[in-house]
Amino acid sequence: MTNSDANDPFLSEEKPPDFKGLGKEKYRIGTGCYGDVYKCLSSKKDKWFAIKACTKKGVENEKEKEKFDRENSTLQNLKHENVVKYIEYMDYSSTRYIVLELMDGC
């Protein structure tokens, strides 16, 4: 954790599971209906990302899965200077991840 991060009240010492292709430095910054959101530093240590991690257990039924897929699709297609940029979607054995740019102030 950097000195500027030390005073950030949203950072948690709890570490999320490993994100493939991203650096090891990551912090939980939020929790929602489907899972948690993490602040994660890229492996090159040059950029921070927001990663929404949703356990497949959180979207077990078809209705919840459709809502999550619709959110992912909507984020993919939104392109506006006032909306965070969609980076990538990753689907692993037990968890789905939506990677977004991190807004300033997080």
C-alpha positions as a Python dict, from the first residue, in 0.01 Angstrom:
ca = {
    (1, 'M'): (0, 0, 0),
    (2, 'T'): (140, 339, -93),
    (3, 'N'): (147, 639, 144),
    (4, 'S'): (-144, 804, -40),
    (5, 'D'): (-344, 481, -6),
    (6, 'A'): (-275, 458, 369),
    (7, 'N'): (-527, 736, 438),
    (8, 'D'): (-793, 602, 201),
    (9, 'P'): (-1092, 492, 416),
    (10, 'F'): (-1231, 272, 138),
    (11, 'L'): (-933, 41, 119),
    (12, 'S'): (-946, -286, 305),
    (13, 'E'): (-659, -508, 410),
    (14, 'E'): (-867, -807, 297),
    (15, 'K'): (-721, -945, -25),
    (16, 'P'): (-939, -1083, -306),
    (17, 'P'): (-861, -1400, -500),
    (18, 'D'): (-584, -1379, -762),
    (19, 'F'): (-682, -1208, -1085),
    (20, 'K'): (-501, -1361, -1380),
    (21, 'G'): (-291, -1112, -1575),
    (22, 'L'): (-316, -843, -1309),
    (23, 'G'): (-77, -748, -1032),
    (24, 'K'): (-84, -875, -676),
    (25, 'E'): (-162, -537, -519),
    (26, 'K'): (-539, -519, -470),
    (27, 'Y'): (-790, -394, -215),
    (28, 'R'): (-1162, -442, -163),
    (29, 'I'): (-1338, -108, -215),
    (30, 'G'): (-1702, -213, -217),
    (31, 'T'): (-1962, -485, -184),
    (32, 'G'): (-2282, -534, -382),
    (33, 'C'): (-2560, -782, -453),
    (34, 'Y'): (-2347, -1020, -658),
    (35, 'G'): (-2007, -989, -494),
    (36, 'D'): (-1724, -747, -425),
    (37, 'V'): (-1544, -469, -613),
    (38, 'Y'): (-1166, -445, -592),
    (39, 'K'): (-906, -181, -673),
    (40, 'C'): (-623, -366, -850),
    (41, 'L'): (-287, -247, -979),
    (42, 'S'): (-178, -374, -1322),
    (43, 'S'): (117, -616, -1340),
    (44, 'K'): (325, -337, -1495),
    (45, 'K'): (232, -123, -1189),
    (46, 'D'): (135, 166, -1414),
    (47, 'K'): (-245, 170, -1388),
    (48, 'W'): (-524, 92, -1140),
    (49, 'F'): (-843, -91, -1237),
    (50, 'A'): (-1177, -160, -1070),
    (51, 'I'): (-1274, -526, -1080),
    (52, 'K'): (-1624, -647, -1002),
    (53, 'A'): (-1598, -1008, -884),
    (54, 'C'): (-1918, -1210, -889),
    (55, 'T'): (-1923, -1564, -758),
    (56, 'K'): (-2130, -1795, -971),
    (57, 'K'): (-2307, -1894, -651),
    (58, 'G'): (-2437, -1535, -639),
    (59, 'V'): (-2607, -1581, -978),
    (60, 'E'): (-2725, -1940, -949),
    (61, 'N'): (-3073, -1897, -1089),
    (62, 'E'): (-3139, -1806, -1451),
    (63, 'K'): (-3298, -1467, -1369),
    (64, 'E'): (-2993, -1349, -1172),
    (65, 'K'): (-2757, -1479, -1442),
    (66, 'E'): (-2951, -1285, -1708),
    (67, 'K'): (-2932, -965, -1498),
    (68, 'F'): (-2556, -1002, -1458),
    (69, 'D'): (-2507, -1078, -1829),
    (70, 'R'): (-2722, -776, -1920),
    (71, 'E'): (-2513, -552, -1693),
    (72, 'N'): (-2195, -681, -1858),
    (73, 'S'): (-2338, -625, -2207),
    (74, 'T'): (-2458, -274, -2119),
    (75, 'L'): (-2119, -177, -1977),
    (76, 'Q'): (-1947, -312, -2290),
    (77, 'N'): (-2158, -90, -2514),
    (78, 'L'): (-2153, 232, -2309),
    (79, 'K'): (-1905, 480, -2446),
    (80, 'H'): (-1921, 825, -2289),
    (81, 'E'): (-1667, 1054, -2124),
    (82, 'N'): (-1871, 1051, -1799),
    (83, 'V'): (-1899, 671, -1776),
    (84, 'V'): (-1614, 446, -1663),
    (85, 'K'): (-1447, 260, -1948),
    (86, 'Y'): (-1517, -113, -1983),
    (87, 'I'): (-1192, -311, -2013),
    (88, 'E'): (-1263, -682, -2007),
    (89, 'Y'): (-1487, -969, -1893),
    (90, 'M'): (-1329, -1282, -1746),
    (91, 'D'): (-1511, -1605, -1660),
    (92, 'Y'): (-1327, -1858, -1445),
    (93, 'S'): (-1443, -2175, -1273),
    (94, 'S'): (-1621, -2020, -976),
    (95, 'T'): (-1616, -1644, -1041),
    (96, 'R'): (-1697, -1393, -1314),
    (97, 'Y'): (-1506, -1066, -1333),
    (98, 'I'): (-1585, -735, -1500),
    (99, 'V'): (-1276, -515, -1532),
    (100, 'L'): (-1335, -140, -1555),
    (101, 'E'): (-1122, 171, -1545),
    (102, 'L'): (-1092, 308, -1193),
    (103, 'M'): (-1250, 650, -1138),
    (104, 'D'): (-1035, 921, -984),
    (105, 'G'): (-1092, 944, -610),
    (106, 'C'): (-1116, 568, -553),
}
